[in-house]
């Protein structure tokens, strides 16, 4: 099967706008939201669920043959390609009134599926990406083999040559603390070697900001596939590198990743691998 990436990107953009409209409506009445706990520090609200429903309605209508893997309703990859959906990346920020969260939608093609120009993919690969920040009205988009954009303007990873001058993003453990013994030595070393570290609380935006050069690199553990699918393609199409921290091939479906421009990625991944354990 050959994918029409341009068409699928437009579908994802429409779905992201529909979800964002719901999120912004709820953002003005956060005190009325019923908040449930899926697990420790893993929160979900009506805003998440309604935004996901809006996305699903569009994707199921426009691409009924594709599989769907969504944060709130689940699902499994199937067919030639599957959508990976996070209707509200940065839920904790959203619920606390911090204007830093996003809708993340990615189309991940199965191995053997042909891209827009007819080339079969050797491995499962994100091929369409949308990360939309409704607070800043910033729409990050990417297509496999074509490029990455912010509000229609081409973006590229930074040219920072090494860690000394690099601003690095990370995510602190907040739900699963089993890898603290790996994470803390990396945090300490990167803190000492880099220009600084930021923890903003929305993985999809951390990757998007790495793609457009605001961050020079980013690493995190304990994420979910829908957190990283779109951001992975953004960084790669912006000339950067994203790899699974555990050394698995393909995209970091495990949720443990290292990313950055090529030089910063090399330095950052060296530190991460040293303490991987």
C-alpha positions in Angstrom: 0.0 0.0 0.0 1.2 3.5 -0.9 0.5 6.3 1.6 -0.7 9.7 0.6 1.3 11.6 3.2 0.1 15.1 2.2 -3.5 14.1 2.5 -2.9 12.3 5.8 -1.1 15.3 7.2 -4.0 17.6 6.4 -6.3 15.1 8.2 -4.1 15.1 11.3 -3.9 19.0 11.3 -7.7 19.2 11.2 -8.0 16.6 14.1 -5.4 18.6 16.1 -7.4 21.8 15.7 -10.6 20.1 16.7 -9.0 18.7 19.9 -7.3 22.0 20.7 -10.7 23.9 20.5 -12.0 21.5 23.2 -8.9 21.9 25.4 -9.0 25.7 25.3 -12.7 25.7 26.2 -12.0 23.6 29.2 -8.9 25.7 30.1 -11.2 28.5 31.0 -13.1 26.3 33.5 -10.5 24.1 35.0 -12.1 24.2 38.4 -15.1 22.4 37.1 -13.2 19.5 35.6 -13.5 16.1 37.2 -10.0 14.7 37.5 -9.4 10.9 37.7 -6.1 9.1 38.7 -5.1 6.3 36.4 -2.1 5.7 38.6 0.2 7.7 40.8 0.8 11.1 39.2 -1.0 9.9 36.1 -4.1 12.1 35.7 -6.9 12.3 33.2 -9.9 14.6 32.9 -12.9 15.2 30.7 -10.7 17.5 28.6 -8.4 14.6 27.7 -11.3 12.3 26.9 -13.4 14.8 24.8 -10.3 15.9 22.9 -9.4 12.3 22.0 -13.0 11.7 20.9 -12.8 14.6 18.6 -9.6 13.3 17.1 -11.0 9.8 16.7 -14.1 11.0 14.9 -12.0 12.7 12.2 -9.4 10.0 11.8 -11.9 7.1 11.7 -14.0 8.9 9.0 -11.0 9.9 6.8 -8.8 6.8 7.3 -11.0 3.9 8.3 -8.4 1.3 7.2 -5.7 2.6 9.6 -5.1 1.3 13.1 -5.3 3.5 16.2 -3.3 3.6 19.4 -4.6 6.3 21.7 -3.7 7.3 25.2 -7.2 7.1 26.7 -9.0 4.5 24.6 -6.0 2.2 23.8 -5.8 0.1 20.7 -3.2 -1.8 18.8 -1.3 -1.1 15.6 -2.9 -2.8 12.6 -2.8 -2.6 8.8 -0.5 -0.6 6.6 -0.3 2.3 9.1 -1.6 3.3 12.6 -2.3 6.6 14.3 -0.6 7.3 17.6 -2.6 9.9 19.5 -2.0 11.9 22.7 -4.9 14.3 22.9 -3.3 16.3 25.7 0.4 16.0 26.3 1.2 17.9 29.4 -1.9 17.1 31.4 -0.4 18.2 34.7 0.5 21.6 33.2 -3.0 22.0 31.8 -4.7 21.1 35.1 -2.5 23.6 37.0 -3.1 26.4 34.6 0.4 26.3 33.1 0.1 27.3 29.4 2.5 24.6 28.1 0.7 21.6 26.6 0.0 20.2 23.2 -2.0 17.8 21.0 0.3 15.1 19.4 -0.8 13.0 16.5 1.5 10.7 14.4 0.9 8.2 11.6 3.3 5.3 12.0 3.7 3.1 8.9 4.3 -0.6 9.1 7.4 -2.2 7.6 6.9 -2.8 3.9 4.4 0.0 3.4 5.4 2.4 0.6 5.9 6.1 1.3 4.5 8.9 -0.9 7.1 8.3 -3.7 6.7 4.5 -3.7 9.7 3.5 -1.6 8.9 0.6 0.8 9.9 1.2 4.4 12.4 -1.2 5.9 11.0 -0.9 9.4 8.0 0.6 11.3 8.4 4.3 10.9 6.6 7.6 11.9 5.7 9.2 8.5 3.3 12.0 9.4 3.6 14.2 12.5 1.5 17.0 14.1 2.3 18.6 17.4 0.0 21.6 18.1 0.5 24.1 21.0 -2.8 25.9 21.2 -1.6 28.4 23.8 1.1 29.8 21.4 -0.8 28.8 18.3 2.3 26.9 17.1 1.6 24.1 14.7 4.6 21.7 14.2 4.3 19.4 11.2 6.5 16.8 9.4 6.4 14.3 6.6 8.8 11.4 6.2 11.5 12.3 3.7 10.1 15.7 3.0 10.8 18.0 6.0 9.5 19.6 9.2 7.8 22.9 9.6 6.5 25.4 12.2 3.4 27.3 11.1 4.4 26.5 7.5 8.1 27.7 7.8 10.8 25.1 7.4 12.6 24.2 10.7 16.0 22.8 11.5 17.8 21.5 14.6 20.4 23.8 16.1 24.1 23.9 15.0 25.5 23.9 18.5 28.7 21.9 18.3 28.7 20.3 21.7 27.4 20.1 25.2 29.4 23.1 26.5 27.1 25.6 24.8 24.0 23.4 24.7 20.6 23.9 26.4 19.2 20.5 27.1 15.7 19.4 27.9 14.7 16.4 30.1 11.8 14.9 32.0 12.1 14.1 35.6 10.7 10.7 36.7 7.2 11.3 38.0 5.3 8.1 37.7 7.8 5.2 37.4 10.8 5.7 39.8 12.4 2.3 39.0 15.1 3.9 36.8 16.2 6.6 39.2 19.6 4.9 39.6 20.2 5.4 35.9 18.7 8.8 35.5 20.3 10.8 38.4 23.9 10.2 37.4 23.0 11.4 33.8 21.3 14.4 35.2 24.3 15.3 37.4 26.8 14.9 34.5 24.7 16.8 31.9 24.1 19.6 34.4 27.8 20.0 34.9 28.7 19.8 31.3 26.0 21.8 29.5 24.8 25.4 29.5 21.6 24.4 31.3 18.8 22.0 31.7 15.0 22.6 31.3 12.1 20.4 32.5 8.9 21.8 30.9 6.6 18.8 31.4 5.4 18.0 27.8 7.5 15.5 25.9 6.0 16.2 22.5 6.9 19.9 22.8 10.4 19.0 24.1 11.0 17.1 20.9 9.3 19.8 18.8 11.5 22.5 20.4 14.5 20.3 19.7 13.5 20.1 16.1 13.3 23.9 15.7 16.5 24.6 17.6 15.2 26.0 20.9 16.7 23.0 22.6 19.9 21.4 21.5 19.1 18.0 22.9 16.6 16.1 24.9 16.5 12.8 26.8 13.8 11.1 28.9 12.8 7.7 30.2 9.4 6.2 31.1 7.3 7.8 28.3 4.6 6.2 26.2 4.7 5.6 22.4 2.0 8.3 21.8 4.2 10.8 23.7 7.1 10.4 21.2 5.9 9.2 17.8 5.2 12.7 16.3 8.2 14.4 18.0 10.5 11.7 16.7 9.6 12.4 13.1 9.9 16.2 13.7 13.4 15.9 15.0 14.6 13.5 12.3 13.1 15.6 9.5 14.7 18.7 11.0 18.1 17.1 10.6 18.5 15.7 14.1 18.8 12.3 15.6 16.3 10.4 17.9 17.2 6.9 19.1 15.9 4.4 21.6 17.9 4.5 24.8 17.9 0.7 25.1 19.5 0.3 21.6 16.3 -1.0 19.9 16.2 -0.3 16.2 13.6 2.0 14.6 11.7 4.7 16.5 11.8 4.8 20.4 8.5 2.9 21.0 9.9 1.9 24.4 9.5 5.5 25.6 13.2 5.8 26.5 15.0 8.1 24.2 17.9 10.4 23.4 17.7 13.1 20.8 19.4 16.3 19.5 21.4 17.7 16.7 24.0 15.3 15.5 26.9 16.6 17.6 24.9 17.1 20.8 23.2 13.8 20.4 26.6 12.0 20.2 27.8 13.7 23.4 24.5 13.2 25.2 24.0 9.6 24.2 27.5 8.8 25.3 26.7 9.9 28.9 23.3 8.1 28.8 24.9 4.8 27.7 27.6 5.1 30.3 25.0 5.0 33.1 22.4 2.8 31.4 23.2 -0.1 33.7 
